[in-house]
């Protein structure tokens, strides 16, 4: 796979392989090449060859750091005016980390419901943290007002060309290590990671998109033929709880994703605990969704198939893993 396979006539919201290659070169000095764990045949009761892309070992604990660096390194405004983000989750943490490394002023707006631990982590990473409003929408409005006043850069958490291209570098790494890979299984919320992965493989590898029944952004978009707002809730809403899939993610999924799985929270929670119990992988619920997607009435791999599970983040309270 290389950028030479891309030609002209790019569609709106398209992220090309050339974009991903450029992002990979740009962010290489700043991100980790995360490990790929090969599991024994039959692990977790799955009869095929199974590997895990352990992006929970990325700086700041999730894949989001890739897109944050790519956006800040290509921004015309961030170096002078700083960067603002509205997020108490993985993207806010990733922006705070990347900005700190690059010497850029970062302000992260979070709602009052944000956990004290997340707020403390953002401050540890050097960001100014503004706690405002009862809900995420309130924090987002405050963030936008600050941007209007200061001219700071304001990257979108998942529907941004540079952010999606950065996420795509994960797939490039994975296929460097596993060139015979048949299938990649990845959780989807806003669609940034799904869009990046699908934009790199472009149909050469099967992509299975996994979402919870409480965060059905892709399913609703497919039914409507375009991204639409959905009500979100449940176990994975903190990380997959976008109210609509992004245009970049939907465009890529429409072209290169033909397998979709929806799961109830109990399956995801059980998969999270199995990853910890059987492989000592301490991941957040959304990162366990790919394992939960494997099985009867979900996605059933062939015996000779090589399947990769994208373990996308590890920002989890370890105490929850030990609960029955």
C-alpha positions as CSV (number, residue, x, y, z in Angstrom):
1,X,0.0,0.0,0.0
2,X,1.3,3.5,-0.8
3,X,0.2,6.9,-1.8
4,X,0.8,6.2,-5.5
5,X,-2.4,4.2,-5.6
6,X,-4.4,7.5,-5.1
7,X,-5.4,9.5,-8.2
8,X,-7.3,12.7,-8.7
9,X,-11.1,13.3,-8.4
10,X,-11.1,13.1,-4.6
11,X,-14.5,13.2,-3.1
12,X,-15.6,15.6,-0.3
13,X,-14.3,14.5,3.1
14,X,-11.9,11.9,1.5
15,X,-8.7,11.2,3.4
16,X,-6.2,9.5,1.0
17,X,-3.4,7.2,1.6
18,X,-1.1,10.0,0.8
19,X,-2.6,12.0,3.6
20,X,-2.0,9.2,6.0
21,X,1.5,8.7,4.9
22,X,2.2,12.4,5.3
23,X,0.7,12.3,8.8
24,X,2.8,9.2,9.7
25,X,6.0,11.0,8.8
26,X,5.0,14.2,10.5
27,X,4.0,12.6,13.9
28,X,6.6,9.9,14.0
29,X,8.9,11.8,16.4
30,X,6.1,12.4,18.8
31,X,4.0,9.2,19.0
32,X,4.6,5.6,20.0
33,X,4.6,2.7,17.6
34,X,2.2,0.7,19.8
35,X,2.7,-3.1,20.1
36,X,0.7,-5.8,18.4
37,X,0.0,-8.7,20.7
38,X,-0.4,-12.1,18.9
39,X,-2.7,-14.4,20.8
40,X,-2.8,-18.2,20.8
41,X,-5.3,-19.8,18.5
42,X,-8.5,-20.3,20.4
43,X,-8.0,-17.4,22.7
44,X,-11.3,-16.0,24.0
45,X,-13.0,-19.0,22.3
46,X,-12.3,-17.5,18.9
47,X,-11.0,-20.3,16.5
48,X,-9.1,-18.0,14.1
49,X,-5.7,-16.2,14.5
50,X,-6.3,-13.2,16.7
51,X,-4.0,-10.1,17.3
52,X,-4.6,-7.0,19.4
53,X,-3.3,-3.5,18.4
54,X,-2.6,-2.1,21.8
55,X,-3.2,1.6,21.3
56,X,-3.9,1.9,25.0
57,X,-0.1,2.2,25.3
58,X,-0.1,5.3,23.3
59,X,0.8,8.6,24.9
60,X,-2.1,10.0,26.9
61,X,-3.7,6.5,26.8
62,X,-5.5,6.4,23.5
63,X,-5.3,6.7,19.7
64,X,-6.5,10.3,19.9
65,X,-2.9,11.5,20.4
66,X,-2.1,10.7,16.8
67,X,-4.8,13.0,15.4
68,X,-4.0,15.7,18.0
69,X,-0.4,15.9,17.0
70,X,-1.2,15.8,13.3
71,X,-3.7,18.7,13.7
72,X,-1.4,20.9,15.8
73,X,1.6,20.3,13.6
74,X,-0.4,21.4,10.5
75,X,-2.2,24.3,12.2
76,X,-1.4,27.9,11.1
77,X,-2.8,29.3,14.3
78,X,-2.0,27.0,17.2
79,X,1.7,28.1,17.7
80,X,0.7,31.8,18.1
81,X,-2.8,31.8,19.4
82,X,-2.9,28.4,21.3
83,X,-5.4,25.6,21.0
84,X,-8.8,25.2,22.7
85,X,-10.8,22.0,23.0
86,X,-14.1,21.0,24.6
87,X,-13.6,17.6,26.0
88,X,-13.2,15.9,29.4
89,X,-12.4,12.7,27.7
90,X,-9.6,11.2,25.6
91,X,-9.5,13.9,23.0
92,X,-9.0,16.7,25.6
93,X,-6.3,14.6,27.2
94,X,-4.6,14.0,23.9
95,X,-4.7,17.7,22.9
96,X,-3.3,18.7,26.3
97,X,-0.5,16.2,25.9
98,X,0.4,17.2,22.4
99,X,0.3,20.9,23.1
100,X,2.5,20.4,26.1
101,X,5.1,18.6,24.0
102,X,5.0,21.2,21.3
103,X,5.1,24.2,23.6
104,X,1.6,25.4,22.6
105,X,-0.8,26.9,25.1
106,X,-3.8,24.6,25.6
107,X,-7.2,25.4,27.2
108,X,-9.7,22.5,27.7
109,X,-13.3,23.3,28.5
110,X,-15.1,20.6,30.5
111,X,-18.7,20.4,32.0
112,X,-19.3,20.3,35.7
113,X,-20.1,16.6,35.5
114,X,-16.5,15.7,34.5
115,X,-14.7,13.5,37.0
116,X,-12.2,15.2,39.3
117,X,-9.6,12.6,38.1
118,X,-9.9,13.7,34.5
119,X,-9.7,17.3,35.4
120,X,-6.6,16.7,37.5
121,X,-5.0,14.8,34.7
122,X,-5.6,17.6,32.2
123,X,-3.9,20.0,34.6
124,X,-1.0,17.7,35.2
125,X,-0.5,17.8,31.4
126,X,-0.2,21.6,31.6
127,X,-3.5,22.6,30.2
128,X,-5.7,25.5,31.5
129,X,-8.9,23.8,32.5
130,X,-12.2,25.7,32.5
131,X,-15.0,23.9,34.2
132,X,-18.3,25.4,33.0
133,X,-21.9,24.4,32.4
134,X,-23.8,21.3,33.3
135,X,-23.4,19.5,30.0
136,X,-20.9,19.0,27.2
137,X,-22.8,21.4,25.0
138,X,-22.3,24.2,27.5
139,X,-18.6,23.6,27.6
140,X,-18.5,23.6,23.8
141,X,-20.3,26.9,23.6
142,X,-17.8,28.4,26.1
143,X,-14.9,27.0,24.1
144,X,-16.2,28.6,20.9
145,X,-16.6,32.0,22.6
146,X,-12.9,31.8,23.7
147,X,-11.9,31.0,20.1
148,X,-13.8,34.0,18.8
149,X,-12.0,36.2,21.3
150,X,-8.5,34.8,20.9
151,X,-8.3,33.3,17.4
152,X,-7.0,30.0,18.9
153,X,-7.1,26.8,16.9
154,X,-10.1,24.6,17.8
155,X,-9.7,21.0,16.4
156,X,-12.7,18.8,16.1
157,X,-12.4,15.7,18.1
158,X,-13.2,13.3,15.2
159,X,-14.6,15.2,12.2
160,X,-11.4,16.9,11.0
161,X,-9.3,15.9,8.0
162,X,-5.9,16.1,9.9
163,X,-7.4,14.3,12.9
164,X,-8.8,11.4,10.8
165,X,-5.5,11.2,8.8
166,X,-3.6,10.9,12.1
167,X,-5.9,8.1,13.2
168,X,-5.2,6.3,9.9
169,X,-1.6,5.9,10.9
170,X,-2.6,3.2,13.3
171,X,-3.8,1.0,10.4
172,X,-0.6,1.6,8.5
173,X,1.5,0.5,11.5
174,X,-0.8,-2.5,12.0
175,X,-0.4,-3.7,8.4
176,X,3.3,-3.2,8.5
177,X,3.4,-5.8,11.3
178,X,0.7,-8.0,10.0
179,X,0.8,-7.8,6.2
180,X,-1.4,-10.9,5.8
181,X,-4.2,-9.4,8.0
182,X,-7.7,-10.2,6.7
183,X,-10.0,-8.2,9.0
184,X,-9.8,-5.2,11.4
185,X,-12.5,-4.9,14.1
186,X,-12.9,-1.3,15.4
187,X,-15.3,0.5,17.6
188,X,-17.2,3.5,16.2
189,X,-18.7,6.6,17.8
190,X,-17.9,9.8,16.0
191,X,-16.1,7.8,13.3
192,X,-12.7,9.4,13.4
193,X,-10.8,6.1,14.0
194,X,-13.1,4.1,11.7
195,X,-12.6,6.7,9.0
196,X,-8.9,6.7,9.4
197,X,-8.6,3.0,9.3
198,X,-11.0,2.6,6.3
199,X,-9.2,5.4,4.4
200,X,-5.9,3.5,4.7
201,X,-7.1,0.0,3.9
202,X,-9.6,1.1,1.2
203,X,-11.2,-2.3,0.8
204,X,-8.0,-4.3,0.8
205,X,-8.8,-5.5,4.3
206,X,-12.2,-6.1,5.7
207,X,-13.3,-3.6,8.3
208,X,-15.9,-4.5,10.9
209,X,-17.4,-1.5,12.6
210,X,-18.8,-2.1,16.1
211,X,-21.1,0.2,18.0
212,X,-23.3,-0.1,21.1
213,X,-27.0,0.0,20.9
214,X,-26.8,3.1,23.1
215,X,-24.5,5.0,20.6
216,X,-25.9,4.0,17.2
217,X,-24.4,6.8,15.1
218,X,-23.4,4.7,12.1
219,X,-26.5,2.5,12.0
220,X,-28.8,5.6,12.0
221,X,-26.7,7.3,9.4
222,X,-26.8,4.3,7.1
223,X,-30.6,4.1,7.5
224,X,-31.0,7.8,6.7
225,X,-28.3,7.9,4.0
226,X,-26.5,10.7,5.8
227,X,-25.3,11.6,9.3
228,X,-28.1,12.4,11.7
229,X,-28.4,13.3,15.4
230,X,-29.1,10.4,17.8
231,X,-29.8,10.1,21.5
232,X,-26.8,8.5,23.2
233,X,-26.3,6.8,26.5
234,X,-25.1,3.6,28.2
235,X,-21.7,2.1,29.2
236,X,-19.6,3.5,26.4
237,X,-21.2,6.9,26.0
238,X,-18.2,8.6,27.6
239,X,-16.0,7.7,24.7
240,X,-18.3,6.7,21.9
241,X,-21.1,9.1,22.8
242,X,-21.0,11.5,19.8
243,X,-24.4,12.6,18.8
244,X,-23.8,12.0,15.1
245,X,-21.1,10.3,13.1
246,X,-18.7,12.8,11.4
247,X,-18.8,13.4,7.7
248,X,-15.3,12.1,7.2
249,X,-16.1,8.8,9.1
250,X,-19.4,8.3,7.3
251,X,-17.9,8.9,3.9
252,X,-15.1,6.3,4.5
253,X,-17.6,3.8,6.0
254,X,-20.0,4.2,3.1
255,X,-17.2,3.2,0.7
256,X,-15.1,0.7,2.6
257,X,-17.1,-0.8,5.5
258,X,-19.7,-3.4,4.7
259,X,-19.8,-5.3,8.0
260,X,-21.5,-3.6,11.0
261,X,-22.2,-5.1,14.5
262,X,-24.4,-3.6,17.2
263,X,-23.9,-4.8,20.8
264,X,-25.7,-4.4,24.2
265,X,-23.7,-3.0,27.1
266,X,-23.5,-6.3,28.9
267,X,-21.5,-8.0,26.1
268,X,-19.1,-5.1,26.1
269,X,-18.6,-5.1,29.8
270,X,-18.0,-8.9,29.8
271,X,-15.4,-8.5,27.0
272,X,-13.7,-5.8,29.0
273,X,-13.4,-8.0,32.0
274,X,-12.2,-11.0,29.8
275,X,-9.4,-8.9,28.3
276,X,-8.3,-8.1,31.8
277,X,-8.7,-11.5,33.3
278,X,-7.2,-13.6,30.4
279,X,-4.7,-11.2,28.9
280,X,-4.1,-8.5,31.5
281,X,-5.2,-5.9,29.0
282,X,-6.7,-3.0,31.1
283,X,-8.8,-1.1,28.6
284,X,-11.8,1.1,28.7
285,X,-15.2,-0.3,27.6
286,X,-15.2,1.1,24.1
287,X,-11.8,-0.6,23.5
288,X,-13.3,-4.0,24.4
289,X,-16.2,-3.7,21.9
290,X,-14.2,-5.3,19.1
291,X,-13.7,-8.5,21.1
292,X,-17.4,-8.4,22.1
293,X,-18.3,-8.3,18.4
294,X,-16.9,-11.8,17.7
295,X,-19.3,-14.6,18.1
296,X,-22.6,-16.1,16.9
297,X,-25.2,-13.6,15.7
298,X,-22.4,-11.0,15.5
299,X,-19.2,-11.4,13.4
300,X,-18.0,-15.0,13.0
301,X,-14.5,-15.3,11.5
302,X,-13.4,-18.1,9.3
303,X,-10.9,-20.6,10.9
304,X,-8.1,-19.5,8.6
305,X,-8.8,-15.8,9.0
306,X,-6.4,-13.3,10.7
307,X,-8.3,-10.8,12.7
308,X,-7.0,-7.7,14.5
309,X,-8.9,-6.1,17.4
310,X,-8.1,-2.4,17.9
311,X,-7.8,-1.8,21.6
312,X,-8.2,1.9,21.2
313,X,-7.8,3.3,24.7
314,X,-6.8,2.5,28.3
315,X,-8.2,5.3,30.4
316,X,-10.1,3.2,32.8
317,X,-10.6,3.0,36.6
318,X,-8.8,-0.2,37.4
319,X,-11.1,-0.9,40.3
320,X,-14.0,-1.4,37.8
321,X,-12.2,-4.4,36.3
322,X,-12.3,-6.4,39.5
323,X,-16.0,-5.9,40.0
324,X,-18.2,-9.0,39.4
